[in-house]
């Protein structure tokens, strides 16, 4: 990365964020899995452009990151700025640990350069903005263009099209009388709620907190059940399939479509070359729903120099710097210009992600969400797929969970 460019950007930021007080120190916590990361270079570029600010960046192990952060907040030793995820926001807001950034954000020239919908997606539970997006992923549809071309199929854009396409792709290709390619790799085990949600939560008036037991809500779960039980477009192992199984089956040519994000793209290309591509998930029930995965930065309310901390986190979400940051994480830059020049993944997967952002959603900021993800959804989805319970019963159990 060219430091000359970074320096120019940082100088511009100084005019936008206001001058920080002289000789400030910003303690910054982050979590990168790889020890070989660009944080030292980013800090050096920032300090070169801002000689009155020192950044002390500390890489905290992911497994203990939030335990350490909550403990530091309670103990009065919190960093000035930190990487944060949405699931932690309600608790951090309740603790009074975050500084609102609305006024800074309104005056920051870089805000217009961020991808659409990111600010709305990361807004706090009280309507204020505490998080500045720094990286993200969005789930989309992976598909096999070679199989589609062979059968003269188009990428499905609605649930009805998806069903017919999946049925056509489910075939016995070697003539032994047994299905050896299935239309869709469905993740029925833990983590597969995002697959189900695509087919269920796009309907008007349906979400995890309302409308699940309505006709439209139950129809979404029934649609998933019918794909498996009536149409046979999921592999027989679908009720127990997790991440490794759906990705492995797709790479092996045993499924023609599945849903995941750009984190799987390079592995897909390594296995399949040009015979893998991506598109937004289909419209189901009159609307779209896909999952958004986040990583942001925040200024802590206890920061000794909040403006210096703000200047640092905006530096990380500015053109060029954001590319450097995300080359270490494998997620996508939040800056539009950086996405357009992104080379870590093939551009077709970047475009599918960007095209999906307008209708990306997050699970509710609720204590019930963890129970839904870890227990309620996988347990009941497996029972629906195996015919042990009806879709209406599953939806009622989930609705009851979020009503408590």
C-alpha positions in Angstrom: 0.0 0.0 0.0 1.3 3.5 -0.9 1.9 5.5 2.3 1.8 8.7 0.3 -1.9 8.1 -0.5 -2.6 7.1 3.1 -1.0 10.3 4.3 -3.1 12.4 2.1 -6.3 10.7 3.3 -5.4 11.1 6.9 -4.7 14.8 6.5 -8.1 15.2 5.0 -9.6 13.4 8.0 -8.1 15.9 10.3 -10.2 18.6 8.8 -13.4 16.5 9.1 -13.0 15.1 12.6 -11.6 18.2 14.4 -8.1 18.5 15.7 -7.2 16.1 18.5 -5.4 17.4 21.5 -1.6 17.3 21.4 0.3 14.2 22.4 -2.7 11.9 22.6 -2.5 8.2 22.9 -5.2 5.9 21.5 -5.3 2.4 23.0 -7.0 0.2 20.4 -8.0 -3.5 20.8 -8.6 -5.7 17.8 -8.6 -9.4 17.0 -6.8 -10.9 14.0 -6.3 -14.6 13.8 -3.0 -14.3 11.8 0.0 -12.8 13.5 1.3 -11.5 10.2 -1.2 -8.7 9.7 -1.0 -5.1 8.4 -1.8 -3.3 11.7 1.8 -2.1 12.3 1.8 -0.6 8.8 -1.5 1.1 9.3 -0.5 2.5 12.7 2.8 3.8 11.2 0.9 5.5 8.3 -1.6 7.1 10.7 1.1 8.3 13.1 3.1 9.8 10.2 0.1 11.8 9.2 -0.8 12.6 12.8 2.4 13.1 14.8 0.5 14.3 17.8 -1.3 11.0 18.2 0.2 7.6 19.2 -1.8 4.4 18.6 -1.2 1.4 20.8 -2.8 -1.4 19.0 -3.2 -4.7 20.9 -4.3 -8.0 19.2 -6.5 -9.8 21.8 -7.2 -13.5 21.3 -10.7 -14.0 19.9 -11.6 -16.7 22.3 -11.3 -14.3 25.2 -11.9 -11.0 23.4 -15.3 -10.1 24.9 -14.6 -11.5 28.3 -11.5 -9.2 28.5 -13.4 -6.2 27.0 -16.3 -6.5 29.4 -13.9 -6.9 32.4 -11.9 -3.9 31.3 -15.0 -1.8 31.0 -16.2 -2.8 34.5 -12.7 -2.3 35.9 -12.2 1.2 34.4 -9.4 0.1 32.1 -11.2 -0.1 28.8 -9.3 0.7 25.6 -10.1 4.0 23.8 -11.4 2.3 20.7 -12.0 -1.4 19.8 -13.3 -3.8 17.2 -16.8 -4.8 18.0 -19.6 -7.1 16.7 -23.3 -6.4 16.7 -24.1 -9.2 19.2 -22.2 -7.3 21.8 -23.8 -3.9 21.2 -26.8 -4.2 23.5 -24.7 -5.1 26.5 -22.1 -2.5 25.8 -24.8 0.2 25.4 -26.5 -1.0 28.6 -23.1 -0.7 30.4 -22.7 2.9 29.1 -19.4 1.8 27.5 -19.8 3.3 24.0 -19.6 6.9 22.8 -22.3 7.9 20.3 -20.8 8.9 17.0 -23.8 10.5 15.3 -22.4 14.0 15.3 -18.9 12.9 14.1 -20.5 10.8 11.4 -22.6 13.6 10.1 -19.5 15.7 9.6 -17.3 13.0 8.2 -16.7 13.2 4.4 -16.0 9.4 4.3 -19.6 8.5 5.2 -20.8 8.8 1.6 -18.2 6.4 0.4 -19.4 3.5 2.6 -21.5 0.7 1.1 -25.3 1.4 1.2 -27.2 0.1 4.2 -24.2 -0.5 6.4 -24.9 2.4 8.7 -28.6 1.4 9.1 -27.6 -2.2 9.8 -25.2 -1.3 12.6 -27.5 1.3 14.3 -27.8 0.9 18.1 -30.8 -0.5 19.9 -31.7 3.1 21.1 -31.5 4.5 17.6 -28.1 6.1 18.0 -25.0 5.2 16.1 -22.2 3.7 18.1 -20.5 1.5 15.5 -18.5 2.5 12.4 -18.4 -0.4 9.9 -15.0 -1.7 9.0 -15.7 -5.1 7.3 -18.6 -7.3 6.5 -20.0 -10.4 4.7 -23.5 -11.1 3.3 -24.9 -14.5 2.4 -25.8 -15.2 -1.2 -26.6 -18.2 -3.6 -23.7 -20.3 -4.9 -24.5 -22.1 -8.1 -22.9 -24.3 -10.8 -23.1 -22.4 -14.1 -21.9 -25.4 -16.1 -24.9 -27.5 -14.8 -27.3 -24.6 -15.5 -26.0 -24.3 -19.0 -26.2 -28.0 -19.6 -29.9 -28.0 -18.7 -30.7 -24.6 -20.2 -31.6 -23.1 -16.8 -31.5 -19.5 -15.6 -30.5 -18.4 -12.1 -33.7 -18.4 -10.0 -34.9 -15.0 -8.8 -38.0 -16.2 -6.9 -38.9 -19.1 -4.7 -41.2 -20.6 -7.3 -38.3 -20.5 -9.8 -35.9 -21.8 -7.2 -38.1 -24.9 -6.6 -38.4 -25.7 -10.3 -34.7 -25.2 -10.9 -33.7 -27.3 -7.9 -36.0 -30.1 -9.2 -34.5 -30.0 -12.6 -30.9 -30.1 -11.2 -31.7 -33.1 -9.0 -30.6 -36.0 -11.3 -29.2 -39.4 -11.8 -26.2 -38.5 -14.0 -24.5 -41.9 -14.3 -27.6 -44.0 -15.1 -27.4 -46.3 -12.1 -30.9 -45.5 -10.9 -29.8 -43.5 -7.9 -29.8 -39.7 -7.6 -26.2 -38.5 -7.5 -26.7 -34.7 -7.9 -29.1 -32.7 -5.7 -30.5 -29.3 -6.5 -29.6 -27.6 -3.2 -27.3 -28.3 -0.2 -29.5 -27.4 2.8 -27.8 -27.0 6.2 -30.2 -28.6 8.6 -27.8 -28.7 11.6 -26.7 -25.7 13.8 -25.9 -22.6 11.7 -28.5 -23.4 9.0 -31.1 -20.9 10.3 -29.9 -18.5 7.6 -30.9 -21.0 4.9 -34.4 -21.4 6.4 -34.7 -17.6 7.0 -34.1 -16.9 3.3 -37.2 -18.9 2.4 -39.3 -17.7 5.3 -38.5 -14.2 6.5 -38.8 -12.5 3.2 -42.6 -12.6 3.4 -44.3 -9.3 4.3 -45.0 -9.1 8.0 -42.9 -12.1 8.9 -39.8 -11.9 11.2 -38.5 -13.7 14.2 -40.4 -11.4 16.5 -43.7 -11.3 14.6 -45.8 -13.1 12.1 -44.1 -16.5 12.3 -47.5 -18.3 13.0 -49.3 -16.3 10.3 -50.2 -18.1 7.0 -47.2 -16.6 5.3 -44.8 -17.5 8.1 -45.9 -21.1 8.2 -45.8 -21.3 4.4 -42.1 -20.5 4.5 -41.3 -23.4 6.7 -43.6 -25.6 4.8 -41.8 -24.7 1.6 -38.5 -25.9 3.1 -40.1 -29.1 4.3 -41.7 -29.8 0.9 -38.3 -29.3 -0.9 -37.0 -32.1 1.2 -39.9 -34.4 1.7 -41.8 -34.1 -1.6 -39.3 -32.8 -4.1 -36.2 -34.6 -2.8 -33.9 -31.7 -3.8 -31.8 -31.8 -0.6 -29.4 -34.7 0.0 -30.8 -37.3 2.4 -28.3 -36.2 5.0 -29.7 -32.6 5.0 -31.2 -32.8 8.5 -27.8 -33.3 10.0 -25.6 -31.4 7.5 -23.5 -28.6 8.9 -21.1 -26.2 7.2 -18.4 -28.7 6.2 -21.0 -31.0 4.7 -22.7 -28.4 2.5 -19.5 -26.9 1.3 -17.9 -30.3 0.7 -20.9 -31.6 -1.3 -21.0 -28.5 -3.5 -17.2 -28.7 -4.2 -17.6 -32.4 -5.0 -20.4 -31.8 -7.5 -23.1 -33.5 -5.4 -25.2 -30.4 -5.1 -25.8 -27.6 -7.7 -26.7 -24.8 -5.3 -26.1 -23.8 -1.7 -26.0 -20.6 0.4 -23.0 -19.1 2.1 -20.8 -16.0 1.9 -17.6 -14.8 0.3 -15.5 -16.6 2.9 -16.0 -19.8 0.9 -15.4 -18.3 -2.5 -11.7 -18.9 -3.0 -12.0 -22.6 -1.9 -14.9 -23.0 -4.3 -12.8 -21.6 -7.2 -9.8 -23.7 -6.2 -12.0 -26.8 -6.5 -14.3 -25.8 -9.5 -12.6 -23.0 -11.4 -15.1 -21.1 -13.5 -17.8 -23.7 -12.8 -18.9 -21.8 -9.7 -20.6 -18.4 -9.5 -22.9 -16.4 -7.2 -26.1 -14.4 -7.2 -28.4 -12.9 -4.6 -30.8 -15.3 -2.9 -34.3 -15.6 -4.5 -37.3 -13.5 -3.5 -39.6 -15.5 -1.4 -43.0 -14.5 -0.1 -42.8 -11.2 -1.9 -39.5 -10.0 -0.4 -35.9 -10.8 0.1 -34.0 -11.8 3.3 -30.4 -12.7 3.6 -28.0 -12.6 6.5 -25.4 -9.9 7.3 -22.2 -10.6 9.2 -20.5 -7.6 10.7 -17.3 -6.3 12.2 -17.2 -2.6 13.2 -15.1 -0.3 15.4 -16.3 1.9 18.3 -15.0 4.7 20.5 -15.3 3.8 24.2 -17.1 6.4 26.4 -14.1 6.4 28.7 -11.6 7.4 26.0 -9.2 10.0 27.2 -9.3 11.8 23.8 -12.5 10.7 22.0 -11.7 12.8 18.9 -8.3 11.2 18.5 -10.0 7.8 18.8 -12.6 8.8 16.3 -9.9 10.0 13.9 -8.2 6.6 14.2 -11.2 4.5 13.5 -12.3 6.6 10.5 -8.7 6.1 9.2 -9.4 2.3 9.1 -12.7 2.8 7.2 -11.2 5.1 4.6 -10.3 4.2 1.0 -7.0 2.3 0.7 -6.6 1.7 4.5 -9.8 -0.4 4.5 -8.3 -2.6 1.8 -5.2 -3.1 3.9 -7.2 -3.9 7.0 -9.4 -6.5 5.2 -6.6 -8.3 3.4 -5.8 -9.7 6.9 -9.4 -10.8 7.6 -10.8 -12.3 4.4 -13.9 -10.2 4.7 -15.0 -7.4 2.4 -14.1 -3.7 2.6 -16.9 -1.3 3.6 -15.7 1.4 1.2 -17.3 1.3 -2.3 -14.1 2.3 -4.1 -12.1 -0.5 -2.3 -14.8 -3.1 -3.3 -14.5 -2.1 -6.9 -10.7 -2.7 -6.9 -10.8 -5.7 -4.5 -8.6 -8.6 -5.7 -8.6 -11.0 -2.8 -11.7 -12.7 -4.2 -13.0 -13.0 -7.8 -15.1 -9.9 -8.6 -18.3 -12.0 -9.3 -18.5 -12.9 -5.6 -17.9 -9.3 -4.5 -20.7 -8.2 -6.8 -23.1 -10.8 -5.5 -22.3 -9.5 -2.0 -22.8 -5.9 -2.9 -26.0 -6.6 -4.8 -27.4 -8.4 -1.7 -26.7 -5.6 0.8 -29.9 -3.6 0.2 -32.0 -6.5 1.7 -29.5 -7.9 4.2 -30.7 -8.2 7.8 -29.4 -9.2 11.2 -31.0 -11.4 13.8 -32.7 -9.5 16.6 -30.6 -8.0 19.4 -32.3 -10.2 21.9 -31.2 -12.7 24.6 -33.5 -15.2 22.8 -31.3 -15.2 19.7 -28.6 -17.3 21.1 -31.2 -20.0 22.1 -32.7 -19.8 18.7 -29.4 -20.3 16.9 -28.0 -22.9 19.2 -31.0 -25.0 20.2 -34.5 -24.0 19.1 -33.9 -23.7 15.4 -31.7 -26.8 14.7 -33.8 -29.1 17.0 -37.1 -28.1 15.5 -35.9 -27.9 11.9 -34.6 -31.4 12.1 -37.9 -32.6 13.5 -39.8 -30.9 10.7 -37.6 -32.4 8.0 -37.9 -35.9 9.4 -41.7 -35.5 9.7 -41.8 -35.6 13.5 -43.6 -32.2 13.8 -45.5 -29.9 11.4 -44.1 -26.6 10.3 -46.7 -24.7 12.2 -45.5 -26.3 15.5 -41.9 -25.3 14.8 -42.9 -21.7 14.0 -45.0 -21.5 17.2 -42.1 -22.7 19.3 -39.8 -20.0 17.8 -42.4 -17.3 18.2 -42.9 -18.3 21.8 -39.1 -18.1 22.4 -38.9 -14.5 21.2 -42.1 -13.5 23.1 -40.6 -14.4 26.5 
